[in-house]
Amino acid sequence: MTTERLIRIIAGAFVMLSLALGIPGSPIFVSQWFLAFTAFVGVNLFQSGITRWCLMEDILSKLGVKRGGIHG
């Protein structure tokens, strides 16, 4: 699996988890402040699309994951 696929999986998982923790109707609701994490993930995706730099990609590469996508 490449960094590009893992980043998409990680971002999707973070969004789903933060929505589940931040929406009052959710069975695992904690606080609406978890929605700020959803926004954080979105801003990071937007930023990486514009600048072509992603911290998670650098982290995964240092952990030995093969680069994929634009850089691969």
Steps between C-alpha positions, in 0.01 A plus 500: 500500500628846413504821702225649281256217579587498869451877526153468348414218740635687804328828407169320439526315831579822690205679340256217575623463859493872573149527355385207713648664810373850413142458379249507790281223350789254489504212750864581581457879520752673726513868406423720202862617520598180317357666189799735513717196429287428193571855381872456576516191278318685223735798519800269485362320193438837334849627588672184375307517174625853437859471627560131414649453848346276764648439844328159523670395177840594645423307820384190311806515273731510802316194632594317179176527301555525126417843359215512254301752302652830393837434665521130418 
